[in-house]
Structures are given as structure tokens and as C-alpha cells.
Amino acid sequence: MDFLSMNAQGFPLLSILVFLPLAGALVTPLLPGDNLARWWALFVTLAVAALSLPLFSGFDATSALYQFGEHRPWIESFNIHYTLGVDGISLLLVMMTTLIMPLCVLGSWRYIEKRVPEFMICLLVMETSMLGVFLALDLVLFYVFWEAMLIPMYLLIAVWGGPRKTYASMKFFLYTLAGSVLLLVAIVALYVSQGTFSIPALMGQQYSLGFQVMVFLAFFLAFAIKVPMFPFHTWLPAAHVEAPTAGSVILASVLLKMGTYGFVRFCLPITPDAVVELLPYLQWLSVAGILYGGFTALAQQDMKKLIAYSSVGHMGFVTLGIFALNERGLEGAMLQMINHGVTTGALFLCVGMLYERTHTRDLNASAGLGRFMPIYVTYLAFFSLSSLAFPGTNSFVGEFLILAGAFFNNAWAAVAAVPGAILAAAYMLRLLQRVIWGGTDNPDQSKLSDLGWRETLTLAPLLAFVFWIGLAPEPFLRVMRPSIGHLLAQTGYQAPNALALADLFTR
């Protein structure tokens, strides 16, 4: 257990974080009235967010150990343990999850009008499963949380989704289930090989190349579906378009990150030789996703579809950074996971707020709103600039580090990915031009109300993070740097590091 710094605070902080939302979900059916269910879900998610603050303030940013550790026997006959811990790779993902969930409750306040308690229960169960995925250090525990996420997300789409919710929910369920089966195959293979489910114990072990390739392919397909990487992305647009606003936000902000988190947590340290063998394919698949997502987003009239396809491109940048196999690329990828969660989650909230008023997501039908909704278009403009990686915003730092890292590993792939940034500017500026300055002859638009205080407060924290990360990324990079350095040293990757110019952003 030398990898785990045990919790010394006298109470199991990580367990409380994971299971407090589940306890809140169990209480929700006892509450009378929809409004009370909303306020209760908001209280629970805010309490979880508040409890996560000591996690950040008490985290030792100089250590690569898993911290706030908890370890108890669970199923001893199979060497399965209840082990939780957080390191620099998972800390920011945990913090982002606890930040996003209260905003999802606020963003659903008026959007969801039927079966409100059940909806809030799904959100709370989702939070438990997502936090569990990022904190579990035992493969069986990880798999339990991974699977537990599937049902509430399926229900969010199938019950509260749009006209094609049945198709979208079934497609999401079948794709994710197929990935889960492959994930289970990889877990069983590792257990048979090493006799343990401990994730840290499985890292840095010596495996034959053939075994690594088989395990890697199972891991890769499971995580590539979740990211989703091109060409495993086809479930994503339908799920985003049909899901309620909170579902789209959770998908974009957290669920997609489980795939990229899996690449970093499992594929790189457990199957390093297989990653190196298959590296060109992984890098060019990432580039294909960047370009495909950009071109497809450019052709969309539905605002949700546009943002959904942009996610395929943005996540392509993340995987390109991961498979750069150097410090800058991985730092950029981890930071871009957070950036994408903040920015794309905010854009989906913006689309949901507009849909509540106009009941359409058509870009032409939303043209010219700038005159009547100045607060709304101001938020939309800043989040769009962030999405296209405008300097001074969070995504610029992430994409710069990714390209810097990728350039020194595969310069051709890095150069080929650059048009993706240009495409992002094209489709986001097209969206802005239509919504803010587009001409319209619809007299009903003059009756639209601008954002209220609840909606303004919902978007404000996300905008603060856009500029905080964009202007001062060092506090975020500092916490992940020791863990990324340890990961690269543990796996023996010798890929060249990034441009010295990248130091301008991180020192």
C-alpha cells in the first residue's frame, strides 16, 4: 500500500463525497411536492461541492501518491477491496463533477415539469457513480461504478428526452453496454494474469507484448466508445439532441471524460508497449476525429447537433494529447478535459435556456436575438470564443499544450490537426453571427425575456473558470504535474518533450 497516502482527517471524506448523493436520492421520494425535490437536490449537490473544497485545499500538489486514501477488505476470497484515493490525474475531474451537478439542477429548474422527483433521483445517482469512477482504485469497484452510471443516464434520455428519445436511449445503451463487456474482458484477463484487482498494483508490471495488445484493444474499444473517438461516435449526436439539458451537460462535461480518463489511468501504465506499437493509428484516429467533427459541425442547423459534433473534434484534441506520450501533451489533454467540460457544458446550458423560450434549436429561427437578450448573447459569445480556443480563454492553453506535445512526437499529425482549430472558429463564429446579428422577421422575438437571476447565476461560475484557466492555468497544472511525471517515468515513455515556448504558459 505504499502507493496510497491514507486519510488522516478522522473521517472518510472520499466515501462521504461518493455516497452522499446516493443518500440524498433515497430521501427524495419521501419529500412532498416537486419544488421540495428541486430544492433538496440542489442542497445535496451544493453540499457535495462544498465537501470537495477540502479535497482541493488539502491536496499535496508535490506528491504523486494517491491521497485521502481509504482501504477496507470487501470480497477477500477474490482479493477485491474497497479502495478509494485521489491523485493529480483524478482530482480536477472530481472537482469538475461536483461543480457541474448543482448547475445541472439549476438548469433543469423549469425545463423539467413532469416526474420531477424521479428526475432529481437520476441526477443524484449519476453523481455517485461518476465520482466513484474517478476515485476507485480497485478494478471491480471501478467497474461497479462504471455500470451504475448506465441506468440513470439511459432513463434521463428515455423518459425526459425529445421526440426520438427511444431511439437515442437504446443506441446509447447498446453502444455503452458493448464497451462495458469489453472492459470486463480486460479486467478478468488482468486478474487471471496477476491475481489482483488493485489498479496501482497492476501498473508497471511486466506483460508480454501479445497480452498487452489484447488487453489494450479491449480497453481501447471500451473507452473509445465512451470518448467517443471517430468512428465510434455515432451514438453521441442522437443522445445529445434528444437528452434534456441536464443530460446533455452531464454527457459533455463528465461522461465523455471517463473514456479519456480510462486511457490515462489504464492504457498508458498497464499496456505501454501496446500503446507504442499502435501509436500511429491512435494519433491519426484522433486527427480524423478533429477534422470530421469540425466539418460536420459546420454543416449543422440544429444548435445542439452543432455543439455535439464539435465535441467529437474537441475530444480528438484530447486523445491526440494523451497519445503524444510526453509531459506537455498529457498536461494539455488533462487540462482540455476540464476545459471541454466547462465550455461545452455551458454551451448546452445556453441552448437549453433558449429552447425553454422558443421551443426550437434551429439556428435560423434563433437569428437576431442579440437585440432582445443582451445578457444571454454575452454569455454565448464568451463561451463560443472559449470553444474556438481564443487566446485568453481556457481552451487556448489546453490546445496549445496539446499541439506542442504532439508536434514533438508526430509533427505530421500535429500539422494535420491544425485545420481543426480553424474549423472550430468557422462554426462557432457562424453560430454567433446568426444568433447575435442575423436578420429576422419574426415579431415574436421581441417578446422574449432575457436571462433571469437563476440562469445568470447558473452560467456565472463556468464563465469564471473560462478566464481563470485561460489567464492563470498554473494552479490547475501544478496539481497534475507530479502524477503525470510519475506516470511517464513508470511506463518508460521516451517521447521528446514539448516546445520550450510552452513554458510561457506554465511557469
Secondary structure, 3 states (H helix, E strand, C coil): CCCEEECCCCCCHHHHHHHHHHHHHHHHHHCCCHHHHHHHHHHHHHHHHHHHHHHHHCCCCCCCCEEEEEEEEEEHHHCEEEEEEECCCCHHHHHHHHHHHHHHHHHCCCCCCCCHHHHHHHHHHHHHHHHHHHHECEHHHHHHHHHHCHHHHHHHHHHHCCCCHHHHHHHHHHHHHHHHHHHHHHHHHHHHHHCCCEHHHHCCCCCCHHHHHHHHHHHHHHHHHHCCCCCCCCHHHHHHHHCCHHHHHHHHHHHHHHHHHHHHHHHHHHCHHHHHHCHHHHHHHHHHHHHHHHHHHHCCCEHHHHHHHHHHHHHHHHHHHHCCCCHHHHHHHHHHHHHHHHHHHHHHHHHHHHHHHHCCCECCCCCCHHHCCHHHHHHHHHHHHHHCCCCCCHHHHHHHHHHHHHHCCCHHHHHHHHHHHHHHHHHHHHHHHHHHHCCCCCHHHHHCCCCCHHHHHHHHHHHHHHHHHHHCCHHHHHHHHHHHHHHHHHHCCCCCCCCHHHHHHHC
